[in-house]
Amino acid sequence: MADTINAQQPRRSSFTQTKPKALRPFNSSEVKILLLENVNEAAVKAFRKEGYQVESHAKALVGDELIEKIRDAHVIGIRSKTKLTKEVLDQAKNLLVIGCFCIGTNQVDLQTAAKNGIAVFNSPFSNSRSVAELVIGEVITLARQLGDRNIEMHQGVWNKVSKTCFEIRGKVLGIVGYGHIGAQLSVLAESMGMTVYFYDVLQIMPLGTAKQTETLEELLSFADFVTLHVPELEETKNMIGEREIMGYMKKGAYLLNNARGTVVQIPALVKGLSSGHLAGAAIDVYPKEPAGNGPHFTDYPDLLSCPNLIMTPHIGGSTEEAQRMIGVEVSTALVKFINEGTSLGAVNFPEIDLRAIREEDAETVRVLYIHRNIPGVLKEINEILADHNVEKQFSDSKGDIAYVMADIANVSEEHILSLYNAITATRANIKTRLLY
């Protein structure tokens, strides 16, 4: 059984396609992992520890080269540049799972992946500390106008001033979005003597002495620094525009966006800075970002002349520590999905899990049945399993896709093929695996 054998021993499981010709168990050494875009070494080590075959590339792949490489892979790991479109995924007949070793999953056609029985995992929280520390650095840099002084010194200008330069002690930090990043930032800011208020659509227990405001407008009206940490949703697109900046934020306040580029309207930000209503701003994300490094950032020329503006190329989570944590978190999720069928944390898939099968349960088989979410399917699958002792079973659905995990006892090896054939013959079958 994949989840009961020692890590040093070869694991045995059956990976199958949508309409396989035969069921053939094989060792974990035959599991093929394709990693692109310099996925962190922590992930490479985790996969090799399991005995998987690992092929790693430093850059993203595109077109026919990507299709050729993904065709035989059971697992693909990417970051933000590789595009897994419907055309690509439809060619990946052996693919079981996708690991996005980053925060977002916009580079993957999640609907096609789900319809093909492919789970997608990412790492939404592993960079929380890195982003929180960046915000603290930006707050201090803005308060002291360090960015402008640095540019002036590089131009040979000595401009020693103290006017409109401040300590952050005693200032009010307003956090919009009190999730993993917002909460960590709250603790760091309080330790430096700031007073913290936050706004969130949920009622959240604050850390330290932070206080929650009832409305966004209330927070904007008195915060010295406003920092944004919200996901990209329809409700958050263009959340901060001219009305919020010029109408609600107090004169001399600072705005920081390390969330998503669509949250802040760039023309409104430019107006706030050029008019002097905002004392400064920091942005790490943009509505449109270049696909690669180089002199490609040309869409926002008006920003370049704004005073006391820190601009960074989406590096909030770009630290060695964050990338290592992402490597560990995503690889762990992928290994559990391969070896045990666990889908907890999948972004496009029903999330189910069962406790690991014990080592002494030699004749226990775990059925992993991904199927279309239509009426009557559970009746069909349970009729197939009726001749066996079902020890554990869990089913859940998400949209058009459903997932059943069941452990059945006393299944001899000669009966595994007939069991598999019966399950895959059901009218709703997308992809079925048996782990034993």
C-alpha positions in Angstrom: 0.0 0.0 0.0 1.4 3.4 -1.0 0.9 5.0 2.4 2.0 2.1 4.7 5.5 1.1 3.4 8.7 2.6 4.7 10.1 5.5 2.7 13.2 3.5 1.8 11.1 0.6 0.3 9.6 0.8 -3.2 5.9 1.9 -3.0 3.4 0.1 -5.2 0.3 1.8 -6.6 -1.7 1.7 -9.7 -1.8 4.9 -11.9 -4.4 4.7 -14.6 -5.7 6.7 -17.4 -9.3 7.7 -18.2 -9.8 4.6 -20.4 -6.9 2.3 -19.7 -6.3 -1.0 -21.5 -5.1 -2.7 -18.4 -4.3 -2.3 -14.8 -0.6 -2.5 -14.1 0.9 -1.9 -10.6 4.4 -0.5 -10.6 6.9 0.9 -8.2 7.2 4.5 -7.0 10.4 4.7 -9.1 8.2 4.8 -12.2 6.3 8.0 -11.1 7.5 10.8 -13.4 7.8 14.3 -12.0 8.4 17.3 -14.3 9.5 20.4 -12.5 9.9 23.8 -14.4 11.0 27.3 -13.6 13.6 26.4 -11.0 11.2 24.9 -8.4 13.0 25.0 -5.1 15.4 22.2 -4.2 13.4 21.3 -1.1 10.7 20.0 -3.5 13.2 18.1 -5.6 14.6 16.4 -2.5 11.1 15.5 -1.2 10.2 13.8 -4.5 13.5 11.9 -4.8 13.1 10.7 -1.2 9.9 9.0 -2.3 11.8 7.3 -5.1 10.1 9.2 -7.9 11.8 10.1 -11.2 12.5 13.9 -11.2 13.2 15.9 -14.4 13.9 19.6 -13.6 14.2 22.6 -15.9 15.4 26.1 -15.0 13.0 27.9 -17.4 9.3 27.7 -18.4 8.4 25.5 -21.4 6.0 26.5 -24.1 4.2 25.1 -27.2 5.2 21.8 -28.6 8.1 21.4 -26.2 5.8 21.7 -23.2 3.3 19.3 -24.7 6.0 16.7 -25.4 7.4 16.9 -21.9 4.0 16.8 -20.1 2.6 13.9 -22.2 4.3 11.2 -20.0 4.4 13.0 -16.7 2.3 12.0 -13.7 3.1 15.2 -11.9 4.1 18.7 -13.1 5.4 21.5 -10.9 5.4 25.0 -12.1 5.7 28.6 -10.9 4.0 31.6 -12.5 5.3 31.6 -16.1 4.3 28.2 -17.5 0.8 28.3 -19.0 -1.2 25.0 -18.7 -4.0 25.7 -21.1 -6.7 23.3 -22.3 -4.7 22.4 -25.3 -1.7 21.4 -23.1 -3.8 19.6 -20.5 -5.7 17.6 -23.0 -2.4 16.1 -24.2 -1.3 15.1 -20.7 -3.0 11.7 -20.6 -1.0 10.4 -17.6 -1.2 13.6 -15.5 -2.6 13.2 -12.0 -1.8 16.4 -10.3 -0.4 19.9 -10.8 1.7 21.7 -8.2 1.8 25.5 -8.5 4.9 26.4 -6.4 3.6 30.0 -6.0 0.6 31.9 -4.6 -1.7 32.2 -7.6 -3.1 29.6 -10.0 -4.1 31.9 -12.9 -1.6 30.2 -15.2 -3.6 26.9 -15.1 -6.9 26.2 -16.8 -8.5 24.9 -13.5 -11.8 23.9 -15.1 -10.1 21.7 -17.7 -7.8 20.2 -15.1 -10.8 19.2 -13.0 -12.7 17.8 -15.9 -9.7 15.7 -16.7 -9.4 14.4 -13.1 -6.3 16.5 -12.4 -6.0 18.1 -9.0 -4.2 21.5 -8.6 -2.4 22.6 -5.5 -0.7 25.8 -4.6 0.9 27.5 -1.5 -1.2 30.5 -0.6 0.4 31.2 2.8 4.0 30.2 2.8 5.3 33.7 1.9 3.3 35.5 4.6 6.3 36.4 6.8 8.3 37.6 3.8 5.5 39.9 2.7 4.9 41.2 6.2 8.5 42.1 6.6 8.6 43.9 3.2 5.7 46.0 4.3 7.5 47.1 7.5 10.5 48.0 5.4 8.3 50.0 3.0 6.6 51.8 5.9 9.9 53.0 7.3 11.3 53.8 3.8 8.3 56.0 3.0 8.2 57.7 6.4 11.8 58.8 5.9 11.6 59.3 2.1 14.6 57.0 1.7 13.7 56.1 -1.9 13.9 59.7 -3.1 17.1 60.4 -1.1 18.7 57.2 -2.6 17.9 58.3 -6.2 19.2 61.8 -5.5 22.5 60.5 -4.1 22.9 58.3 -7.2 22.5 61.5 -9.2 25.2 63.2 -7.2 22.7 65.4 -5.2 23.2 65.9 -1.5 19.8 66.7 0.0 19.9 66.4 3.8 16.4 67.3 5.0 14.2 66.4 8.0 10.9 68.1 7.0 8.0 65.7 6.4 10.2 62.8 7.6 8.8 60.9 10.5 9.3 58.0 12.9 6.7 55.3 12.6 6.3 55.0 16.4 2.9 56.3 17.5 1.5 56.3 13.9 -1.6 54.4 12.9 -1.3 51.4 10.6 -4.6 50.5 8.8 -4.6 46.9 7.5 -7.2 46.0 4.8 -7.5 42.2 5.0 -6.6 40.6 8.3 -5.6 37.2 7.0 -2.2 35.4 7.4 -0.2 38.3 6.1 -2.3 41.0 7.8 -2.1 39.3 11.2 1.6 38.8 11.1 2.1 42.4 10.0 -0.1 43.5 12.9 2.2 41.9 15.4 5.4 43.3 13.8 3.9 46.8 13.6 2.8 46.8 17.3 6.2 45.7 18.4 7.6 48.9 16.7 5.2 51.1 18.5 2.5 51.5 15.9 -1.2 51.5 16.7 -3.0 48.9 14.5 -6.5 49.0 13.1 -7.9 46.6 10.5 -10.9 46.1 8.2 -12.1 42.7 7.0 -15.4 41.4 5.7 -15.3 38.7 8.4 -15.4 39.3 12.1 -11.9 38.2 13.2 -10.3 37.9 16.7 -7.4 40.4 16.6 -3.9 39.8 17.8 -2.4 42.0 20.4 -4.2 45.3 20.8 -5.3 45.7 17.2 -8.9 46.8 16.7 -11.3 46.1 13.8 -13.3 48.9 12.1 -16.8 48.4 10.9 -16.2 49.9 7.4 -13.4 50.5 5.0 -14.1 54.2 4.9 -13.7 54.5 8.6 -10.3 52.9 8.5 -9.2 55.1 5.6 -10.3 58.2 7.4 -7.7 58.1 10.2 -4.9 55.7 9.2 -1.5 57.2 8.6 -0.5 54.1 6.6 -3.0 52.0 4.7 -1.7 48.6 3.5 -3.7 46.2 1.4 -3.8 42.4 1.8 -6.9 41.2 0.1 -7.4 38.4 -2.6 -8.3 39.2 -6.1 -12.1 38.9 -6.2 -14.9 40.7 -8.1 -15.5 42.6 -4.8 -11.9 43.7 -4.5 -11.2 44.8 -8.1 -10.8 48.6 -8.2 -11.4 48.7 -4.5 -9.2 51.7 -4.0 -9.9 54.5 -6.5 -10.2 58.3 -6.5 -13.1 58.3 -4.1 -11.2 56.3 -1.5 -7.8 58.1 -2.0 -8.9 61.7 -2.5 -12.2 61.5 -0.6 -11.6 59.3 2.5 -7.8 59.0 3.1 -6.5 61.9 5.1 -4.0 64.3 3.6 -0.4 63.2 4.2 -1.3 59.5 4.5 0.6 56.7 2.7 -0.8 53.8 0.6 0.8 50.4 0.2 -0.3 47.6 -2.2 1.3 44.2 -1.9 -1.9 42.3 -2.6 -3.1 42.2 -6.2 -2.6 44.7 -9.0 -6.3 45.1 -9.8 -7.1 46.3 -6.3 -5.8 49.9 -6.8 -6.7 52.1 -9.8 -3.4 53.4 -11.1 -4.7 56.8 -12.4 -6.2 57.5 -9.0 -2.9 56.7 -7.3 -1.0 58.9 -9.6 -3.4 61.8 -8.9 -3.1 61.3 -5.2 0.7 61.4 -5.3 1.2 64.2 -7.9 -1.4 66.4 -6.1 0.4 65.9 -2.7 -2.7 64.4 -1.1 -0.7 61.2 -0.5 2.6 61.7 1.1 3.9 58.5 -0.5 3.1 55.0 -1.7 4.6 51.6 -2.3 3.3 49.1 -4.9 4.7 45.7 -5.6 1.8 44.5 -7.9 0.3 45.9 -11.1 -2.8 45.3 -13.2 -0.6 44.2 -16.0 2.8 42.7 -15.4 5.6 41.6 -17.8 5.9 37.9 -18.6 9.6 37.9 -17.9 12.5 40.0 -16.6 14.0 42.8 -18.7 13.1 46.2 -20.0 9.4 45.4 -20.4 7.7 47.6 -17.7 6.3 50.2 -20.0 2.6 50.3 -19.3 2.6 52.9 -16.5 4.8 55.9 -17.5 2.9 58.3 -15.2 4.1 56.4 -12.1 7.8 57.0 -12.9 7.7 60.7 -12.0 5.6 60.4 -8.8 7.4 61.6 -5.6 8.2 59.2 -2.7 6.9 56.2 -4.6 8.5 52.7 -4.0 8.0 50.4 -7.0 9.1 46.8 -6.9 8.6 44.0 -9.4 6.2 41.7 -7.5 8.9 40.5 -5.1 6.8 40.3 -1.9 7.3 36.5 -1.5 10.7 36.4 -3.3 12.9 35.3 -0.4 14.9 32.1 0.0 12.9 31.3 3.1 9.5 31.7 1.3 10.6 29.7 -1.7 11.8 26.9 0.5 8.6 26.8 2.5 6.6 26.8 -0.7 8.7 23.9 -2.0 8.0 21.9 1.2 4.3 22.7 1.4 3.4 22.0 -2.2 5.6 18.9 -2.5 4.0 17.5 0.7 0.5 18.0 -0.8 1.5 16.3 -4.0 3.1 13.3 -2.3 0.0 12.8 -0.2 -2.2 13.0 -3.3 0.0 10.5 -5.2 0.5 8.1 -2.3 -2.8 8.4 -0.5 -5.3 10.2 -2.7 -5.6 13.1 -0.2 -6.9 16.2 -1.9 -7.0 18.6 1.1 -5.9 22.0 -0.2 -6.7 21.4 -3.8 -8.0 24.6 -5.5 -10.1 23.0 -8.2 -11.2 19.7 -6.6 -13.3 18.3 -3.8 -11.3 18.1 -0.6 -11.3 14.7 1.0 -9.1 12.6 3.2 -9.1 9.3 5.1 -6.6 8.2 7.7 -3.7 6.1 6.5 -4.2 2.4 6.1 -2.3 0.4 8.7 0.6 -1.7 7.7 -1.1 -4.9 8.8 -4.0 -4.4 6.5 -2.3 -6.3 3.7 -5.5 -7.0 1.7 -7.0 -3.5 2.0 -7.4 -1.5 -1.3 -8.0 2.2 -1.4 -10.4 3.2 -4.2 -9.9 6.7 -5.6 -12.8 7.4 -8.0 -13.0 10.8 -9.7 -16.3 11.2 -11.6 -18.8 13.6 -13.0 -21.2 14.9 -10.5 -24.5 13.5 -11.7 -27.4 11.7 -9.9 -27.2 8.0 -9.1 -23.4 7.6 -9.2 -23.0 6.8 -5.6 -25.6 4.0 -5.9 -23.7 2.5 -8.8 -20.3 2.6 -7.0 -21.7 1.2 -3.7 -23.3 -1.7 -5.6 -19.9 -2.5 -7.0 -18.4 -2.3 -3.5 -21.2 -4.2 -1.8 -19.5 -7.6 -2.0 -16.6 -6.2 0.1 -16.2 -4.8 3.6 -16.1 -1.1 3.2 -14.0 0.1 6.2 -14.0 3.8 5.4 -15.6 5.9 2.8 -15.8 9.7 2.0 -17.4 11.5 -0.9 -17.6 15.1 -1.8 -18.3 17.3 -4.9 -17.2 20.6 -6.2 -19.2 21.9 -9.2 -19.3 19.3 -11.9 -16.6 17.1 -10.3 -17.0 14.6 -7.5 -14.5 12.4 -5.7 -15.0 9.2 -3.8 -12.3 7.7 -1.5 -13.1 4.2 0.0 -11.0 1.6 1.8 -12.2 -1.9 1.2 -10.9 -5.0 3.0 -10.2 -8.5 2.0 -9.5 -7.9 -1.6 -7.2 -10.5 -3.1 -4.8 -9.5 -5.8 -6.5 -11.6 -8.4 -9.8 -9.6 -7.8 -8.2 -6.2 -8.2 -8.4 -6.1 -12.0 -12.1 -7.1 -12.0 -12.8 -4.5 -9.3 -11.0 -1.8 -11.3 -12.8 -2.7 -14.6 -16.2 -2.5 -12.9 -15.5 0.9 -11.5 -14.1 2.4 -14.6 -17.0 1.1 -16.6 -19.5 3.3 -14.7 -21.0 6.0 -16.9 -19.6 9.0 -14.9 -16.0 7.8 -14.6 -13.3 10.4 -15.2 -10.3 8.8 -13.6 -9.9 5.9 -11.2 -6.9 4.7 -9.2 -6.6 1.8 -6.9 -3.8 2.0 -4.2 -2.7 -1.3 -2.7 
